[in-house]
């Protein structure tokens, strides 16, 4: 299983910003496994005209529906 830290790093490397992963109103520790099971499959950064809120709705929530991202 992949850690939250690995997924956060992949997203940061591609999208250019850091996130925290939330579950039930709490920050998920970066060392947790199995929280973000799906691979972050995007190859290109979201267009610069989009906001972080757009990214959450269009990419994060569709990829990881049981978690929430906060910047």
N, CA, C and O atoms as a Maestro MAE file, in Angstrom:
{
 s_m_m2io_version
 :::
 2.0.0
}

f_m_ct {
 s_m_title
 :::
 protein
 m_atom[284] {
  # First column is atom index #
  i_m_mmod_type
  r_m_x_coord
  r_m_y_coord
  r_m_z_coord
  i_m_residue_number
  s_m_chain_name
  s_m_pdb_residue_name
  s_m_pdb_atom_name
  i_m_atomic_number
  :::
  1 25 0.830 -1.181 0.000 1 A "UNK " " N  " 7
  2 3 0.000 0.000 0.000 1 A "UNK " " CA " 6
  3 2 0.878 1.249 0.000 1 A "UNK " " C  " 6
  4 15 2.021 1.228 0.458 1 A "UNK " " O  " 8
  5 25 0.328 2.311 -0.513 2 A "UNK " " N  " 7
  6 3 1.043 3.568 -0.627 2 A "UNK " " CA " 6
  7 2 0.700 4.493 0.534 2 A "UNK " " C  " 6
  8 15 -0.452 4.555 0.965 2 A "UNK " " O  " 8
  9 25 1.695 5.207 1.037 3 A "UNK " " N  " 7
  10 3 1.443 6.136 2.136 3 A "UNK " " CA " 6
  11 2 0.827 7.432 1.617 3 A "UNK " " C  " 6
  12 15 0.927 7.767 0.436 3 A "UNK " " O  " 8
  13 25 0.197 8.139 2.526 4 A "UNK " " N  " 7
  14 3 -0.359 9.451 2.202 4 A "UNK " " CA " 6
  15 2 0.770 10.373 1.727 4 A "UNK " " C  " 6
  16 15 0.577 11.148 0.791 4 A "UNK " " O  " 8
  17 25 1.933 10.296 2.356 5 A "UNK " " N  " 7
  18 3 3.067 11.141 1.979 5 A "UNK " " CA " 6
  19 2 3.464 10.944 0.519 5 A "UNK " " C  " 6
  20 15 3.800 11.910 -0.166 5 A "UNK " " O  " 8
  21 25 3.428 9.717 0.043 6 A "UNK " " N  " 7
  22 3 3.777 9.443 -1.351 6 A "UNK " " CA " 6
  23 2 2.800 10.113 -2.295 6 A "UNK " " C  " 6
  24 15 3.210 10.718 -3.285 6 A "UNK " " O  " 8
  25 25 1.506 10.013 -2.000 7 A "UNK " " N  " 7
  26 3 0.492 10.659 -2.846 7 A "UNK " " CA " 6
  27 2 0.600 12.175 -2.777 7 A "UNK " " C  " 6
  28 15 0.484 12.849 -3.801 7 A "UNK " " O  " 8
  29 25 0.822 12.725 -1.572 8 A "UNK " " N  " 7
  30 3 0.963 14.172 -1.426 8 A "UNK " " CA " 6
  31 2 2.154 14.672 -2.243 8 A "UNK " " C  " 6
  32 15 2.063 15.704 -2.909 8 A "UNK " " O  " 8
  33 25 3.251 13.954 -2.195 9 A "UNK " " N  " 7
  34 3 4.447 14.336 -2.947 9 A "UNK " " CA " 6
  35 2 4.181 14.305 -4.447 9 A "UNK " " C  " 6
  36 15 4.602 15.208 -5.170 9 A "UNK " " O  " 8
  37 25 3.494 13.283 -4.916 10 A "UNK " " N  " 7
  38 3 3.168 13.170 -6.353 10 A "UNK " " CA " 6
  39 2 2.314 14.349 -6.800 10 A "UNK " " C  " 6
  40 15 2.556 14.943 -7.851 10 A "UNK " " O  " 8
  41 25 1.310 14.681 -5.989 11 A "UNK " " N  " 7
  42 3 0.429 15.805 -6.320 11 A "UNK " " CA " 6
  43 2 1.219 17.111 -6.306 11 A "UNK " " C  " 6
  44 15 1.078 17.924 -7.219 11 A "UNK " " O  " 8
  45 25 2.044 17.322 -5.291 12 A "UNK " " N  " 7
  46 3 2.837 18.550 -5.192 12 A "UNK " " CA " 6
  47 2 3.803 18.688 -6.370 12 A "UNK " " C  " 6
  48 15 3.952 19.774 -6.930 12 A "UNK " " O  " 8
  49 25 4.450 17.597 -6.739 13 A "UNK " " N  " 7
  50 3 5.388 17.632 -7.865 13 A "UNK " " CA " 6
  51 2 4.689 18.017 -9.162 13 A "UNK " " C  " 6
  52 15 5.235 18.777 -9.962 13 A "UNK " " O  " 8
  53 25 3.498 17.502 -9.370 14 A "UNK " " N  " 7
  54 3 2.775 17.773 -10.610 14 A "UNK " " CA " 6
  55 2 2.053 19.111 -10.570 14 A "UNK " " C  " 6
  56 15 2.191 19.918 -11.489 14 A "UNK " " O  " 8
  57 25 1.291 19.351 -9.521 15 A "UNK " " N  " 7
  58 3 0.399 20.512 -9.481 15 A "UNK " " CA " 6
  59 2 1.074 21.790 -8.981 15 A "UNK " " C  " 6
  60 15 0.612 22.890 -9.284 15 A "UNK " " O  " 8
  61 25 2.157 21.657 -8.219 16 A "UNK " " N  " 7
  62 3 2.875 22.833 -7.790 16 A "UNK " " CA " 6
  63 2 2.392 23.443 -6.476 16 A "UNK " " C  " 6
  64 15 2.720 24.590 -6.173 16 A "UNK " " O  " 8
  65 25 1.621 22.695 -5.699 17 A "UNK " " N  " 7
  66 3 1.201 23.162 -4.379 17 A "UNK " " CA " 6
  67 2 1.063 21.977 -3.440 17 A "UNK " " C  " 6
  68 15 0.865 20.841 -3.869 17 A "UNK " " O  " 8
  69 25 1.171 22.267 -2.147 18 A "UNK " " N  " 7
  70 3 1.058 21.234 -1.116 18 A "UNK " " CA " 6
  71 2 -0.378 21.119 -0.633 18 A "UNK " " C  " 6
  72 15 -1.139 22.085 -0.690 18 A "UNK " " O  " 8
  73 25 -0.743 19.942 -0.160 19 A "UNK " " N  " 7
  74 3 -2.072 19.718 0.399 19 A "UNK " " CA " 6
  75 2 -1.949 18.993 1.732 19 A "UNK " " C  " 6
  76 15 -0.913 18.412 2.055 19 A "UNK " " O  " 8
  77 25 -3.027 19.044 2.491 20 A "UNK " " N  " 7
  78 3 -3.218 18.176 3.647 20 A "UNK " " CA " 6
  79 2 -4.434 17.332 3.332 20 A "UNK " " C  " 6
  80 15 -5.390 17.818 2.726 20 A "UNK " " O  " 8
  81 25 -4.408 16.082 3.735 21 A "UNK " " N  " 7
  82 3 -5.541 15.195 3.500 21 A "UNK " " CA " 6
  83 2 -6.344 15.108 4.788 21 A "UNK " " C  " 6
  84 15 -5.796 14.859 5.862 21 A "UNK " " O  " 8
  85 25 -7.647 15.318 4.664 22 A "UNK " " N  " 7
  86 3 -8.538 15.323 5.817 22 A "UNK " " CA " 6
  87 2 -9.507 14.146 5.733 22 A "UNK " " C  " 6
  88 15 -9.949 13.752 4.654 22 A "UNK " " O  " 8
  89 25 -9.818 13.603 6.899 23 A "UNK " " N  " 7
  90 3 -10.853 12.565 6.983 23 A "UNK " " CA " 6
  91 2 -11.569 12.781 8.307 23 A "UNK " " C  " 6
  92 15 -10.941 12.842 9.365 23 A "UNK " " O  " 8
  93 25 -12.879 12.895 8.236 24 A "UNK " " N  " 7
  94 3 -13.698 13.129 9.425 24 A "UNK " " CA " 6
  95 2 -13.232 14.364 10.195 24 A "UNK " " C  " 6
  96 15 -13.234 14.374 11.425 24 A "UNK " " O  " 8
  97 25 -12.831 15.406 9.457 25 A "UNK " " N  " 7
  98 3 -12.424 16.657 10.073 25 A "UNK " " CA " 6
  99 2 -11.036 16.665 10.684 25 A "UNK " " C  " 6
  100 15 -10.652 17.647 11.319 25 A "UNK " " O  " 8
  101 25 -10.287 15.608 10.510 26 A "UNK " " N  " 7
  102 3 -8.941 15.492 11.076 26 A "UNK " " CA " 6
  103 2 -7.914 15.321 9.952 26 A "UNK " " C  " 6
  104 15 -8.192 14.696 8.929 26 A "UNK " " O  " 8
  105 25 -6.743 15.881 10.160 27 A "UNK " " N  " 7
  106 3 -5.652 15.688 9.206 27 A "UNK " " CA " 6
  107 2 -5.173 14.248 9.300 27 A "UNK " " C  " 6
  108 15 -4.914 13.739 10.391 27 A "UNK " " O  " 8
  109 25 -5.059 13.603 8.163 28 A "UNK " " N  " 7
  110 3 -4.580 12.223 8.104 28 A "UNK " " CA " 6
  111 2 -3.054 12.244 8.178 28 A "UNK " " C  " 6
  112 15 -2.418 12.955 7.400 28 A "UNK " " O  " 8
  113 25 -2.455 11.486 9.091 29 A "UNK " " N  " 7
  114 3 -0.987 11.453 9.178 29 A "UNK " " CA " 6
  115 2 -0.370 10.985 7.857 29 A "UNK " " C  " 6
  116 15 -0.880 10.078 7.200 29 A "UNK " " O  " 8
  117 25 0.729 11.622 7.491 30 A "UNK " " N  " 7
  118 3 1.394 11.307 6.229 30 A "UNK " " CA " 6
  119 2 1.891 9.874 6.180 30 A "UNK " " C  " 6
  120 15 2.113 9.335 5.096 30 A "UNK " " O  " 8
  121 25 2.069 9.253 7.329 31 A "UNK " " N  " 7
  122 3 2.570 7.882 7.366 31 A "UNK " " CA " 6
  123 2 1.477 6.829 7.214 31 A "UNK " " C  " 6
  124 15 1.776 5.640 7.107 31 A "UNK " " O  " 8
  125 25 0.208 7.253 7.204 32 A "UNK " " N  " 7
  126 3 -0.893 6.281 7.061 32 A "UNK " " CA " 6
  127 2 -0.856 5.611 5.692 32 A "UNK " " C  " 6
  128 15 -0.534 6.246 4.688 32 A "UNK " " O  " 8
  129 25 -1.183 4.345 5.662 33 A "UNK " " N  " 7
  130 3 -1.272 3.569 4.426 33 A "UNK " " CA " 6
  131 2 -2.725 3.332 4.066 33 A "UNK " " C  " 6
  132 15 -3.591 3.299 4.940 33 A "UNK " " O  " 8
  133 25 -2.990 3.168 2.780 34 A "UNK " " N  " 7
  134 3 -4.298 2.737 2.331 34 A "UNK " " CA " 6
  135 2 -5.386 3.792 2.364 34 A "UNK " " C  " 6
  136 15 -6.557 3.470 2.163 34 A "UNK " " O  " 8
  137 25 -5.031 5.042 2.612 35 A "UNK " " N  " 7
  138 3 -6.038 6.100 2.648 35 A "UNK " " CA " 6
  139 2 -6.322 6.606 1.239 35 A "UNK " " C  " 6
  140 15 -7.478 6.813 0.871 35 A "UNK " " O  " 8
  141 25 -5.287 6.801 0.467 36 A "UNK " " N  " 7
  142 3 -5.415 7.275 -0.922 36 A "UNK " " CA " 6
  143 2 -5.001 6.133 -1.835 36 A "UNK " " C  " 6
  144 15 -3.893 6.120 -2.372 36 A "UNK " " O  " 8
  145 25 -5.897 5.185 -2.002 37 A "UNK " " N  " 7
  146 3 -5.555 3.958 -2.728 37 A "UNK " " CA " 6
  147 2 -5.375 4.152 -4.220 37 A "UNK " " C  " 6
  148 15 -4.500 3.532 -4.824 37 A "UNK " " O  " 8
  149 25 -6.186 5.001 -4.819 38 A "UNK " " N  " 7
  150 3 -6.104 5.184 -6.267 38 A "UNK " " CA " 6
  151 2 -4.830 5.931 -6.632 38 A "UNK " " C  " 6
  152 15 -4.372 6.797 -5.887 38 A "UNK " " O  " 8
  153 25 -4.267 5.593 -7.770 39 A "UNK " " N  " 7
  154 3 -3.098 6.293 -8.285 39 A "UNK " " CA " 6
  155 2 -3.535 7.653 -8.812 39 A "UNK " " C  " 6
  156 15 -4.581 7.761 -9.452 39 A "UNK " " O  " 8
  157 25 -2.746 8.692 -8.550 40 A "UNK " " N  " 7
  158 3 -3.019 10.015 -9.114 40 A "UNK " " CA " 6
  159 2 -2.578 9.973 -10.568 40 A "UNK " " C  " 6
  160 15 -1.390 10.093 -10.867 40 A "UNK " " O  " 8
  161 25 -3.540 9.802 -11.473 41 A "UNK " " N  " 7
  162 3 -3.250 9.444 -12.858 41 A "UNK " " CA " 6
  163 2 -3.017 10.607 -13.804 41 A "UNK " " C  " 6
  164 15 -2.748 10.395 -14.987 41 A "UNK " " O  " 8
  165 25 -3.116 11.818 -13.311 42 A "UNK " " N  " 7
  166 3 -2.951 12.967 -14.195 42 A "UNK " " CA " 6
  167 2 -1.492 13.140 -14.564 42 A "UNK " " C  " 6
  168 15 -0.604 12.934 -13.737 42 A "UNK " " O  " 8
  169 25 -1.247 13.520 -15.807 43 A "UNK " " N  " 7
  170 3 0.116 13.686 -16.302 43 A "UNK " " CA " 6
  171 2 0.492 15.151 -16.475 43 A "UNK " " C  " 6
  172 15 1.675 15.494 -16.486 43 A "UNK " " O  " 8
  173 25 -0.512 16.017 -16.610 44 A "UNK " " N  " 7
  174 3 -0.267 17.444 -16.811 44 A "UNK " " CA " 6
  175 2 -0.908 18.233 -15.687 44 A "UNK " " C  " 6
  176 15 -1.954 17.858 -15.157 44 A "UNK " " O  " 8
  177 25 -0.263 19.326 -15.335 45 A "UNK " " N  " 7
  178 3 -0.775 20.224 -14.315 45 A "UNK " " CA " 6
  179 2 -2.123 20.805 -14.770 45 A "UNK " " C  " 6
  180 15 -2.338 21.031 -15.960 45 A "UNK " " O  " 8
  181 25 -3.014 21.041 -13.823 46 A "UNK " " N  " 7
  182 3 -4.284 21.688 -14.115 46 A "UNK " " CA " 6
  183 2 -3.999 23.081 -14.666 46 A "UNK " " C  " 6
  184 15 -3.043 23.729 -14.240 46 A "UNK " " O  " 8
  185 25 -4.806 23.543 -15.595 47 A "UNK " " N  " 7
  186 3 -4.582 24.846 -16.221 47 A "UNK " " CA " 6
  187 2 -4.441 25.947 -15.173 47 A "UNK " " C  " 6
  188 15 -5.089 25.920 -14.127 47 A "UNK " " O  " 8
  189 25 -3.586 26.906 -15.476 48 A "UNK " " N  " 7
  190 3 -3.306 27.995 -14.540 48 A "UNK " " CA " 6
  191 2 -4.506 28.908 -14.304 48 A "UNK " " C  " 6
  192 15 -4.511 29.689 -13.353 48 A "UNK " " O  " 8
  193 25 -5.511 28.816 -15.152 49 A "UNK " " N  " 7
  194 3 -6.713 29.634 -14.951 49 A "UNK " " CA " 6
  195 2 -7.641 29.017 -13.910 49 A "UNK " " C  " 6
  196 15 -8.619 29.646 -13.506 49 A "UNK " " O  " 8
  197 25 -7.348 27.805 -13.475 50 A "UNK " " N  " 7
  198 3 -8.159 27.112 -12.477 50 A "UNK " " CA " 6
  199 2 -7.641 27.422 -11.076 50 A "UNK " " C  " 6
  200 15 -6.469 27.745 -10.887 50 A "UNK " " O  " 8
  201 25 -8.544 27.317 -10.099 51 A "UNK " " N  " 7
  202 3 -8.190 27.546 -8.702 51 A "UNK " " CA " 6
  203 2 -7.963 26.227 -7.983 51 A "UNK " " C  " 6
  204 15 -8.234 25.157 -8.528 51 A "UNK " " O  " 8
  205 25 -7.461 26.312 -6.749 52 A "UNK " " N  " 7
  206 3 -7.320 25.107 -5.936 52 A "UNK " " CA " 6
  207 2 -8.687 24.485 -5.704 52 A "UNK " " C  " 6
  208 15 -8.811 23.260 -5.705 52 A "UNK " " O  " 8
  209 25 -9.715 25.301 -5.506 53 A "UNK " " N  " 7
  210 3 -11.076 24.771 -5.339 53 A "UNK " " CA " 6
  211 2 -11.504 23.986 -6.583 53 A "UNK " " C  " 6
  212 15 -12.145 22.942 -6.458 53 A "UNK " " O  " 8
  213 25 -11.159 24.471 -7.774 54 A "UNK " " N  " 7
  214 3 -11.437 23.735 -9.011 54 A "UNK " " CA " 6
  215 2 -10.697 22.404 -9.011 54 A "UNK " " C  " 6
  216 15 -11.255 21.370 -9.378 54 A "UNK " " O  " 8
  217 25 -9.425 22.442 -8.591 55 A "UNK " " N  " 7
  218 3 -8.629 21.215 -8.550 55 A "UNK " " CA " 6
  219 2 -9.257 20.192 -7.606 55 A "UNK " " C  " 6
  220 15 -9.353 19.010 -7.937 55 A "UNK " " O  " 8
  221 25 -9.685 20.652 -6.428 56 A "UNK " " N  " 7
  222 3 -10.311 19.737 -5.472 56 A "UNK " " CA " 6
  223 2 -11.526 19.072 -6.099 56 A "UNK " " C  " 6
  224 15 -11.682 17.854 -6.021 56 A "UNK " " O  " 8
  225 25 -12.382 19.868 -6.719 57 A "UNK " " N  " 7
  226 3 -13.617 19.340 -7.301 57 A "UNK " " CA " 6
  227 2 -13.353 18.453 -8.521 57 A "UNK " " C  " 6
  228 15 -13.924 17.369 -8.641 57 A "UNK " " O  " 8
  229 25 -12.493 18.916 -9.417 58 A "UNK " " N  " 7
  230 3 -12.292 18.236 -10.697 58 A "UNK " " CA " 6
  231 2 -11.327 17.059 -10.641 58 A "UNK " " C  " 6
  232 15 -11.437 16.136 -11.448 58 A "UNK " " O  " 8
  233 25 -10.394 17.076 -9.711 59 A "UNK " " N  " 7
  234 3 -9.390 16.021 -9.682 59 A "UNK " " CA " 6
  235 2 -9.381 15.233 -8.378 59 A "UNK " " C  " 6
  236 15 -9.531 14.011 -8.383 59 A "UNK " " O  " 8
  237 25 -9.206 15.936 -7.262 60 A "UNK " " N  " 7
  238 3 -9.031 15.220 -5.999 60 A "UNK " " CA " 6
  239 2 -10.283 14.449 -5.592 60 A "UNK " " C  " 6
  240 15 -10.199 13.254 -5.309 60 A "UNK " " O  " 8
  241 25 -11.434 15.103 -5.557 61 A "UNK " " N  " 7
  242 3 -12.654 14.425 -5.103 61 A "UNK " " CA " 6
  243 2 -13.070 13.287 -6.022 61 A "UNK " " C  " 6
  244 15 -13.650 12.303 -5.563 61 A "UNK " " O  " 8
  245 25 -12.783 13.407 -7.308 62 A "UNK " " N  " 7
  246 3 -13.107 12.319 -8.231 62 A "UNK " " CA " 6
  247 2 -12.155 11.137 -8.067 62 A "UNK " " C  " 6
  248 15 -12.556 9.987 -8.243 62 A "UNK " " O  " 8
  249 25 -10.902 11.417 -7.733 63 A "UNK " " N  " 7
  250 3 -9.911 10.366 -7.567 63 A "UNK " " CA " 6
  251 2 -9.993 9.722 -6.191 63 A "UNK " " C  " 6
  252 15 -9.843 8.508 -6.054 63 A "UNK " " O  " 8
  253 25 -10.237 10.556 -5.158 64 A "UNK " " N  " 7
  254 3 -10.262 10.086 -3.757 64 A "UNK " " CA " 6
  255 2 -11.555 10.553 -3.091 64 A "UNK " " C  " 6
  256 15 -11.518 11.465 -2.265 64 A "UNK " " O  " 8
  257 25 -12.692 9.954 -3.428 65 A "UNK " " N  " 7
  258 3 -13.993 10.450 -2.951 65 A "UNK " " CA " 6
  259 2 -14.195 10.372 -1.439 65 A "UNK " " C  " 6
  260 15 -15.062 11.073 -0.917 65 A "UNK " " O  " 8
  261 25 -13.441 9.562 -0.720 66 A "UNK " " N  " 7
  262 3 -13.638 9.429 0.725 66 A "UNK " " CA " 6
  263 2 -12.744 10.364 1.539 66 A "UNK " " C  " 6
  264 15 -12.811 10.350 2.768 66 A "UNK " " O  " 8
  265 25 -11.922 11.164 0.896 67 A "UNK " " N  " 7
  266 3 -11.006 12.086 1.581 67 A "UNK " " CA " 6
  267 2 -11.273 13.498 1.082 67 A "UNK " " C  " 6
  268 15 -11.953 13.705 0.077 67 A "UNK " " O  " 8
  269 25 -10.722 14.460 1.805 68 A "UNK " " N  " 7
  270 3 -10.856 15.859 1.405 68 A "UNK " " CA " 6
  271 2 -9.496 16.504 1.482 68 A "UNK " " C  " 6
  272 15 -8.699 16.199 2.370 68 A "UNK " " O  " 8
  273 25 -9.231 17.412 0.534 69 A "UNK " " N  " 7
  274 3 -7.945 18.105 0.506 69 A "UNK " " CA " 6
  275 2 -8.110 19.513 1.035 69 A "UNK " " C  " 6
  276 15 -9.116 20.178 0.789 69 A "UNK " " O  " 8
  277 25 -7.113 19.947 1.759 70 A "UNK " " N  " 7
  278 3 -7.047 21.338 2.211 70 A "UNK " " CA " 6
  279 2 -5.673 21.863 1.874 70 A "UNK " " C  " 6
  280 15 -4.680 21.140 1.956 70 A "UNK " " O  " 8
  281 25 -5.618 23.133 1.492 71 A "UNK " " N  " 7
  282 3 -4.308 23.689 1.117 71 A "UNK " " CA " 6
  283 2 -3.765 24.535 2.232 71 A "UNK " " C  " 6
  284 15 -2.673 25.091 2.109 71 A "UNK " " O  " 8
  :::
 }
 m_bond[283] {
  # First column is bond index #
  i_m_from
  i_m_to
  i_m_order
  :::
  1 1 2 1
  2 2 3 1
  3 3 4 2
  4 3 5 1
  5 5 6 1
  6 6 7 1
  7 7 8 2
  8 7 9 1
  9 9 10 1
  10 10 11 1
  11 11 12 2
  12 11 13 1
  13 13 14 1
  14 14 15 1
  15 15 16 2
  16 15 17 1
  17 17 18 1
  18 18 19 1
  19 19 20 2
  20 19 21 1
  21 21 22 1
  22 22 23 1
  23 23 24 2
  24 23 25 1
  25 25 26 1
  26 26 27 1
  27 27 28 2
  28 27 29 1
  29 29 30 1
  30 30 31 1
  31 31 32 2
  32 31 33 1
  33 33 34 1
  34 34 35 1
  35 35 36 2
  36 35 37 1
  37 37 38 1
  38 38 39 1
  39 39 40 2
  40 39 41 1
  41 41 42 1
  42 42 43 1
  43 43 44 2
  44 43 45 1
  45 45 46 1
  46 46 47 1
  47 47 48 2
  48 47 49 1
  49 49 50 1
  50 50 51 1
  51 51 52 2
  52 51 53 1
  53 53 54 1
  54 54 55 1
  55 55 56 2
  56 55 57 1
  57 57 58 1
  58 58 59 1
  59 59 60 2
  60 59 61 1
  61 61 62 1
  62 62 63 1
  63 63 64 2
  64 63 65 1
  65 65 66 1
  66 66 67 1
  67 67 68 2
  68 67 69 1
  69 69 70 1
  70 70 71 1
  71 71 72 2
  72 71 73 1
  73 73 74 1
  74 74 75 1
  75 75 76 2
  76 75 77 1
  77 77 78 1
  78 78 79 1
  79 79 80 2
  80 79 81 1
  81 81 82 1
  82 82 83 1
  83 83 84 2
  84 83 85 1
  85 85 86 1
  86 86 87 1
  87 87 88 2
  88 87 89 1
  89 89 90 1
  90 90 91 1
  91 91 92 2
  92 91 93 1
  93 93 94 1
  94 94 95 1
  95 95 96 2
  96 95 97 1
  97 97 98 1
  98 98 99 1
  99 99 100 2
  100 99 101 1
  101 101 102 1
  102 102 103 1
  103 103 104 2
  104 103 105 1
  105 105 106 1
  106 106 107 1
  107 107 108 2
  108 107 109 1
  109 109 110 1
  110 110 111 1
  111 111 112 2
  112 111 113 1
  113 113 114 1
  114 114 115 1
  115 115 116 2
  116 115 117 1
  117 117 118 1
  118 118 119 1
  119 119 120 2
  120 119 121 1
  121 121 122 1
  122 122 123 1
  123 123 124 2
  124 123 125 1
  125 125 126 1
  126 126 127 1
  127 127 128 2
  128 127 129 1
  129 129 130 1
  130 130 131 1
  131 131 132 2
  132 131 133 1
  133 133 134 1
  134 134 135 1
  135 135 136 2
  136 135 137 1
  137 137 138 1
  138 138 139 1
  139 139 140 2
  140 139 141 1
  141 141 142 1
  142 142 143 1
  143 143 144 2
  144 143 145 1
  145 145 146 1
  146 146 147 1
  147 147 148 2
  148 147 149 1
  149 149 150 1
  150 150 151 1
  151 151 152 2
  152 151 153 1
  153 153 154 1
  154 154 155 1
  155 155 156 2
  156 155 157 1
  157 157 158 1
  158 158 159 1
  159 159 160 2
  160 159 161 1
  161 161 162 1
  162 162 163 1
  163 163 164 2
  164 163 165 1
  165 165 166 1
  166 166 167 1
  167 167 168 2
  168 167 169 1
  169 169 170 1
  170 170 171 1
  171 171 172 2
  172 171 173 1
  173 173 174 1
  174 174 175 1
  175 175 176 2
  176 175 177 1
  177 177 178 1
  178 178 179 1
  179 179 180 2
  180 179 181 1
  181 181 182 1
  182 182 183 1
  183 183 184 2
  184 183 185 1
  185 185 186 1
  186 186 187 1
  187 187 188 2
  188 187 189 1
  189 189 190 1
  190 190 191 1
  191 191 192 2
  192 191 193 1
  193 193 194 1
  194 194 195 1
  195 195 196 2
  196 195 197 1
  197 197 198 1
  198 198 199 1
  199 199 200 2
  200 199 201 1
  201 201 202 1
  202 202 203 1
  203 203 204 2
  204 203 205 1
  205 205 206 1
  206 206 207 1
  207 207 208 2
  208 207 209 1
  209 209 210 1
  210 210 211 1
  211 211 212 2
  212 211 213 1
  213 213 214 1
  214 214 215 1
  215 215 216 2
  216 215 217 1
  217 217 218 1
  218 218 219 1
  219 219 220 2
  220 219 221 1
  221 221 222 1
  222 222 223 1
  223 223 224 2
  224 223 225 1
  225 225 226 1
  226 226 227 1
  227 227 228 2
  228 227 229 1
  229 229 230 1
  230 230 231 1
  231 231 232 2
  232 231 233 1
  233 233 234 1
  234 234 235 1
  235 235 236 2
  236 235 237 1
  237 237 238 1
  238 238 239 1
  239 239 240 2
  240 239 241 1
  241 241 242 1
  242 242 243 1
  243 243 244 2
  244 243 245 1
  245 245 246 1
  246 246 247 1
  247 247 248 2
  248 247 249 1
  249 249 250 1
  250 250 251 1
  251 251 252 2
  252 251 253 1
  253 253 254 1
  254 254 255 1
  255 255 256 2
  256 255 257 1
  257 257 258 1
  258 258 259 1
  259 259 260 2
  260 259 261 1
  261 261 262 1
  262 262 263 1
  263 263 264 2
  264 263 265 1
  265 265 266 1
  266 266 267 1
  267 267 268 2
  268 267 269 1
  269 269 270 1
  270 270 271 1
  271 271 272 2
  272 271 273 1
  273 273 274 1
  274 274 275 1
  275 275 276 2
  276 275 277 1
  277 277 278 1
  278 278 279 1
  279 279 280 2
  280 279 281 1
  281 281 282 1
  282 282 283 1
  283 283 284 2
  :::
 }
}
